[in-house]
Amino acid sequence: MEFPMNPSPKAHGIPPLTHLKTAGTVWFGLLALISKPDFIAVVAFCAIGLLAALNVILRFPDFGAVIEQYNQF
């Protein structure tokens, strides 16, 4: 028994995805992901934590030495 080489009837009328259509779909999917309020809240929270850590690191550059002195006792 031979099977026909034609695609299934459900596939008729559906154009194949080209590179440009796929790239546009990925781009719009990325924009949809970025514009979600939950994602924006997580990014803002991480940015605040990073800035606070940098502030502490730059404000107390010898903090590691202080901890080392306390560990000697």
ROMAR-698803 format. One record per atom (N, C-alpha, C, O): residue number from 1; x, y, z. Coordinates in pm, whole numbers, plus 32768, in hexadecimal, padded with zeros to 4 digits. Atoms other than C-alpha are relative to their C-alpha. Layout:
BEGIN
<NUM,<X,Y,Z>>
...
This chain:
BEGIN
<1,<8055,7F8B,8000>>
<1,<8000,8000,8000>>
<1,<8059,807C,8000>>
<1,<80B4,8088,8052>>
<2,<7FB2,7F86,800A>>
<2,<808D,814E,7F9B>>
<2,<7FB1,8075,803B>>
<2,<7F38,8080,802B>>
<3,<803F,7F8A,7FC8>>
<3,<8049,8290,8050>>
<3,<8015,8074,7FA1>>
<3,<807E,807F,7F62>>
<4,<7FEF,7F8E,805A>>
<4,<800C,83CE,7F8B>>
<4,<8068,8062,8037>>
<4,<8079,806D,80B1>>
<5,<7F99,7FA1,7FDA>>
<5,<811E,84D4,7F90>>
<5,<7FC6,8088,8026>>
<5,<800F,80DE,8056>>
<6,<803E,7F80,7FDF>>
<6,<8027,85EF,7FC2>>
<6,<7FF1,800D,8097>>
<6,<7FDB,7FA8,80DB>>
<7,<8014,7FEE,7F71>>
<7,<800F,8687,811E>>
<7,<7F6E,7FE6,8025>>
<7,<7F17,7FDE,7FCE>>
<8,<8087,801D,7FD2>>
<8,<7EDD,8643,81F1>>
<8,<7FA2,8072,7FDA>>
<8,<7FCE,80E3,7FC5>>
<9,<805F,7F97,8028>>
<9,<7D9E,8701,819A>>
<9,<7FFC,8076,8061>>
<9,<7FD8,80E4,8038>>
<10,<8000,7F92,7FA0>>
<10,<7DBE,87CF,82DA>>
<10,<806B,8068,7FDF>>
<10,<805D,80DD,8003>>
<11,<7F91,7FA7,801D>>
<11,<7F03,8865,8259>>
<11,<7FE8,8056,7F84>>
<11,<8035,80B3,7F6B>>
<12,<801B,7FB0,8077>>
<12,<7E67,88EF,8118>>
<12,<7FD7,808D,8029>>
<12,<7F86,809E,8084>>
<13,<8024,7F75,7FE6>>
<13,<7E4F,8A68,811A>>
<13,<8054,8041,806C>>
<13,<8047,80BA,8083>>
<14,<7FA8,7FC7,7F9A>>
<14,<7F51,8A98,822F>>
<14,<8088,8017,7FBF>>
<14,<80CB,7FB8,7F99>>
<15,<7F7E,7FE7,8040>>
<15,<8084,8B46,81A2>>
<15,<8072,7FD5,805C>>
<15,<8067,7FE0,80D6>>
<16,<7F8E,8026,7FAC>>
<16,<81D5,8AC4,8218>>
<16,<8041,807C,803E>>
<16,<803E,80E9,8006>>
<17,<7FBD,7F91,7FBC>>
<17,<8293,8B9B,830F>>
<17,<8084,801E,7FBC>>
<17,<80D6,7FC5,7FA5>>
<18,<7F80,7FD6,8037>>
<18,<83AA,8C5F,8273>>
<18,<8057,8038,806F>>
<18,<8029,8046,80E1>>
<19,<7FA4,7FCC,7F9B>>
<19,<84D8,8CEB,8327>>
<19,<7FCD,8086,8038>>
<19,<7FD5,809D,80B1>>
<20,<802E,7F7E,7FD1>>
<20,<8443,8E4A,8338>>
<20,<7F87,7FF3,805A>>
<20,<7F7C,803A,80BE>>
<21,<8075,8011,7FAB>>
<21,<82F9,8DD3,83C5>>
<21,<8027,7FC4,8087>>
<21,<7FF0,7FEA,80EE>>
<22,<7FD4,803C,7F82>>
<22,<83AA,8D00,84C9>>
<22,<804A,8066,8054>>
<22,<8035,806B,80CD>>
<23,<7FB7,7F9A,7FB5>>
<23,<8492,8E1D,852C>>
<23,<7F9F,8067,803B>>
<23,<7FB2,8093,80AC>>
<24,<8063,7FA2,7FCC>>
<24,<836A,8F07,8551>>
<24,<7FB1,7FC5,8073>>
<24,<7F92,800B,80D3>>
<25,<8048,8042,7F95>>
<25,<82B3,8E0A,8625>>
<25,<8054,7FFB,807F>>
<25,<8020,8012,80EC>>
<26,<7FA7,8004,7F8C>>
<26,<83E0,8DE5,870A>>
<26,<800C,808C,803B>>
<26,<800B,809C,80B6>>
<27,<7FF2,7F76,7FD0>>
<27,<8406,8F5F,8721>>
<27,<7F83,802B,804D>>
<27,<7F8E,8065,80B9>>
<28,<807B,7FD9,7FBB>>
<28,<8297,8F94,877B>>
<28,<7FEC,7FAF,807F>>
<28,<7FB4,7FE1,80E0>>
<29,<8007,804F,7F86>>
<29,<82A9,8E77,8875>>
<29,<805B,8038,806D>>
<29,<8036,803A,80E2>>
<30,<7FA5,7FC3,7FA0>>
<30,<83D6,8F1B,891A>>
<30,<7FC6,8083,8036>>
<30,<7FD1,809F,80AE>>
<31,<803F,7F84,7FD1>>
<31,<8322,9068,8929>>
<31,<7F8C,7FE4,805E>>
<31,<7F79,802C,80C0>>
<32,<806F,8024,7FA7>>
<32,<81F2,8FBF,89C3>>
<32,<8034,7FD3,8088>>
<32,<7FF8,7FF2,80EE>>
<33,<7FC6,802D,7F82>>
<33,<82D0,8F1E,8ACB>>
<33,<8034,8076,8051>>
<33,<801D,807D,80CA>>
<34,<7FC7,7F8D,7FBA>>
<34,<8381,9064,8B20>>
<34,<7F94,805C,8037>>
<34,<7FA9,809B,809F>>
<35,<8065,7FA0,7FD7>>
<35,<823F,9129,8B3D>>
<35,<7FA5,7FCC,8070>>
<35,<7F4B,8013,809A>>
<36,<8051,8035,7F92>>
<36,<81A9,9047,8C4B>>
<36,<8025,8047,8082>>
<36,<809C,805D,809C>>
<37,<7FE2,7FB9,7F82>>
<37,<818A,90F8,8D9C>>
<37,<8054,7FAD,8061>>
<37,<80A5,7FE5,80AB>>
<38,<7FB1,8054,7FA5>>
<38,<8219,8FCE,8E5A>>
<38,<8094,8005,7FDC>>
<38,<80E9,800D,8034>>
<39,<7F74,7FFC,802D>>
<39,<8356,8FD1,8D89>>
<39,<803F,8086,8024>>
<39,<80B3,808B,804F>>
<40,<7FCC,7F7B,7FDF>>
<40,<837F,9147,8DBC>>
<40,<801B,800B,8095>>
<40,<807E,8048,80BE>>
<41,<7FEC,7FFC,7F6F>>
<41,<8357,911C,8F36>>
<41,<807C,7FB1,8028>>
<41,<80C8,7FDD,807F>>
<42,<7F8A,8051,7FDF>>
<42,<845F,9008,8F42>>
<42,<8080,8048,7FD7>>
<42,<80E2,8049,8021>>
<43,<7F8A,7FB7,802E>>
<43,<8555,90D7,8E74>>
<43,<801B,8078,805B>>
<43,<808E,8093,807C>>
<44,<7FEE,7F8E,7FA6>>
<44,<851A,9208,8F52>>
<44,<8037,7FD3,8087>>
<44,<8091,8014,80BE>>
<45,<7FD0,8034,7F7F>>
<45,<854C,9139,908F>>
<45,<8093,7FD8,7FF7>>
<45,<80E0,7FF5,8052>>
<46,<7F75,8028,8012>>
<46,<8691,90A5,9008>>
<46,<805C,8079,7FEF>>
<46,<80CC,807A,8023>>
<47,<7FAF,7F88,8013>>
<47,<870E,91FC,8F9D>>
<47,<8016,8049,8084>>
<47,<8083,807B,809E>>
<48,<7FF3,7FC0,7F7D>>
<48,<86CA,928B,90F7>>
<48,<8064,7FB3,8056>>
<48,<80B7,7FF0,809A>>
<49,<7FA2,8052,7FB3>>
<49,<8784,9168,9199>>
<49,<808F,8010,7FD0>>
<49,<80EB,8018,8021>>
<50,<7F79,7FEC,8038>>
<50,<88AC,9191,90AE>>
<50,<8038,8088,8026>>
<50,<80AD,8093,804B>>
<51,<7FD1,7F7A,7FDC>>
<51,<88C2,9306,90EE>>
<51,<801F,800B,8095>>
<51,<807F,804D,80BB>>
<52,<7FE6,7FFE,7F6F>>
<52,<88AB,92D3,9268>>
<52,<8082,7FB6,801F>>
<52,<80D1,7FE4,8072>>
<53,<7F84,804A,7FEA>>
<53,<89C1,91CD,925B>>
<53,<8079,8050,7FD3>>
<53,<80DE,8055,8019>>
<54,<7F90,7FAC,802E>>
<54,<8AA0,92B0,918C>>
<54,<8019,8075,805D>>
<54,<808C,809B,8074>>
<55,<7FF2,7F91,7FA3>>
<55,<8A5D,93CE,927D>>
<55,<804B,7FD3,807D>>
<55,<80A4,8019,80AD>>
<56,<7FBD,8032,7F89>>
<56,<8AC7,92F9,93A7>>
<56,<8092,7FDD,7FE2>>
<56,<80EB,7FFB,8031>>
<57,<7F76,8025,8025>>
<57,<8BFB,9273,92F2>>
<57,<8057,807C,7FF2>>
<57,<80C9,807C,8020>>
<58,<7FB0,7F87,8013>>
<58,<8C6F,93D0,9292>>
<58,<800A,8055,807E>>
<58,<806B,809E,808F>>
<59,<7FFD,7FB0,7F86>>
<59,<8C19,946B,93E1>>
<59,<805E,7FC4,8069>>
<59,<809E,800D,80B4>>
<60,<7FAB,8046,7F9F>>
<60,<8CD4,9364,94B0>>
<60,<8062,7FA6,7FB6>>
<60,<804D,7F2C,7FB1>>
<61,<7FA3,8053,804E>>
<61,<8DFD,92EE,93DD>>
<61,<8052,7FA0,8055>>
<61,<8081,7F3B,8022>>
<62,<7FB0,8055,7FA9>>
<62,<8EB4,9255,950A>>
<62,<7FA9,7FA6,8056>>
<62,<7FD6,7F78,80BF>>
<63,<805C,804F,7FAF>>
<63,<8D89,9190,9588>>
<63,<8032,7F70,800E>>
<63,<801E,7F31,8077>>
<64,<7FC9,8086,7FF8>>
<64,<8E33,9044,9536>>
<64,<806C,7FF5,8069>>
<64,<8076,7F90,80AF>>
<65,<7F96,7FFF,7F9B>>
<65,<8F5B,90A2,9611>>
<65,<7FC3,8006,808D>>
<65,<7FF8,7FC8,80E9>>
<66,<8043,7FF6,7F7D>>
<66,<8E70,90FB,9732>>
<66,<7FC9,7F77,8027>>
<66,<7FD7,7F4E,809A>>
<67,<8035,8086,7FE3>>
<67,<8DC5,8FA7,9719>>
<67,<8072,7FA0,8021>>
<67,<8063,7F4B,8078>>
<68,<7F8D,8056,7FE5>>
<68,<8F18,8EFE,9711>>
<68,<8037,8017,808C>>
<68,<805E,7FB8,80CF>>
<69,<7FD1,7FE3,7F79>>
<69,<8F81,8FAE,9853>>
<69,<7FA2,7FC6,8067>>
<69,<7FCF,7F93,80CD>>
<70,<8060,8038,7FA1>>
<70,<8E40,8F43,9902>>
<70,<8008,7F68,8004>>
<70,<7FEA,7F2C,806C>>
<71,<7FF6,8091,8004>>
<71,<8E7A,8DDA,9897>>
<71,<807B,7FCD,8048>>
<71,<8085,7F55,8062>>
<72,<7F88,802B,7FBC>>
<72,<8FCB,8DD3,9946>>
<72,<7FE7,7FE2,8094>>
<72,<8034,7F9A,80D2>>
<73,<801B,8015,7F71>>
<73,<8F2D,8DD7,9AA0>>
<73,<7FBF,7F7E,801A>>
<73,<7FA2,7F5C,808D>>
